[in-house]
């Protein structure tokens, strides 16, 4: 219940910040859906940092911008792997998230943006001996720039997962590309 209130509060604050800011037009790719991928370092936070070492983060995505909107919508499927400190095995988190990307300024060079969303996470401990599904949210920011026909980005996002009995939080630091 506490996690639901936290998720609702974060989504509300993010929505207020997005709509209170002056509309910005980001550098746009051609209309329609675009696909991308991202990878990087994943830093465990809170209770997760006491049981796991830093790991990796991989994600595939589909993204698009509604006509006339400064907002971009991004759906992601992610996978995080961490080396467990105690038993030498691996702990994993698979995520399915829906996000909103809000560009902060227009420019032909590097464009900063905010990103946030909610999702469902599958946490697996001890190589799959124990697992659970939980809802969570993510919030962060990044920089994006055009590279030929592709858009590249560097991003940092805080993920909070409302798991039972422990605080599951992580901070992926990633680099990605959208085609």
N, C-alpha and C positions, 0 to 999 in steps of 0.2 A: 504494500500500500504506500509506504514511504517513497519507494522508487517511482511509482506512478505519479505522485505529487511532484517529485523532482523533475521528471520528464516533462510533465505539463508546464511547470514553471519555466524550464529552460526553453521549450518551444515557444511559449508566450513572449518571453524576453527577446528571443531571436526574431520572432515575427514583428514585434514592435520596433526593434532596431532596424529591420529591413525596410519597413514601410515609412518610418520617420525620416530616414535619410533621403536626400535629394536623389531622384532617379539618375542612374548612370547608364550609359550605353557602352558596353564592353566591346572589344574587338570581336567580331562575329565570324563564325565559320558559315559555310553554306547552310541553308535551312534543312531541317530534317533531323533524324536521329544520327548520332555519332557514337562510335565505340572507342574504348580506350583501356589502358592498363596502367597500374601503378605498383611500385615495389619500394621497400625500404626497411629501415630499422624500426623495431617496435620496443619501446621502453615500458616495462611493467611498473605500475604505480600502486600505492597503498598496500593492501593485503597481498595482492598478486606479486609485488616486489619481494615479499618475504619468502615466497615459495618458488619463484622462477627468476631465471636470468633474462637479460635482454634477448630478443628474438628477431624474427623477420615478419614482414607484412606483405602480402600479395593481394591484388584485387583486379577484377575485371569490371567494366562499367558500360552503361549506355546512358547517353546524355542528350538533352535537347532543350531548346529555348522556345517557350510559347510565343506566338506572333505578338509583337508590340510590347512584350514584357522585358524588363531588365533582368528578371530572374531566370536562372538555368535550373532545370530539374535533372538530378543524377541518381540513377539506381545502381547499386554496387553489390557484388558478391565478393567477400573477402575471406582470407585464410591467414591466421597468425599462428606461428609456432614458437614455443618457448622451451628452453632446456630447464627441467626441474632441478632445483638445488639439492633436494633431499635424497631422492631415489635414483637419480641419473637418467630418468626417462624423459618423455616429452609431454607437455601440455599444449592443447590446441584450442583455438577459438575460430569458428566459422561465423561470418556475419552476413546478414541480408538487410541492407539499409536503403532508405529513400531519403535523399538530401536536397536541399535548396542551396544554390550557389548565387551569391550576390556580388557583382563587381563593384568596387568602390570608386573607380574613376574610368574615364575614357582615355585611350591613348594608343598610339601606334607601337609603343614599346612594351614594357612590362606593366601588367595590370594587377594590382592587389585585389583580393576578394575575401569574403567571409563564406563559410560553409557550415551547415548544420543539418541534422536530421535525426530520425528515429529508426529503430530496426529490431530485428530478432537475431539473437546470438545463440550459437550452440557451443557450449564449453565442454571440453573433454579432458579429463585428468588421467594421469598414469597410463598413457597410451590407449585410452578408451575404456579402462576398467570402470570409471565413474563418469557420468555426463549429465548435463541438464540443458534445457532451453530457457532463455530469459530475454526479456525486453530491455532495451537500453537506448541511449542517445549519444550523439557525437556533436562536437562543436569545435571550430578552429578557423584557420585562414591559410592563405597561400599567395603565391605569385604565379601568373601565367603569361606566356608570350608565344607568338607565332613563330614557327620554324617551317618555312615552306608551306605546304598544304596541311601541316599538322599543328596542333596546339600543344605545347608542353607546359608542365607546371611542377612546382615544388610546394609541398603542403605539410602542415602540422595540425593534427586533430586529437583532441581529448575524447576518449570513449569511456562512458560509464555504463556498466552492465549491472542490473539489479539482481544479482545472483543470491541464492539463499546461503546464509551463514557467513559470507565473506564479502569484502568489497572488491569487485573485479573492475579495475581501471587500467587503461593503457594509453600510451601516447605514440602513435605511429608518426614517423618522420619520413616522408616519401617523395619520390620523383616519378612523374607519369607523363603519358602522351595520349592525346585524343586524335583519332583519325577522321 
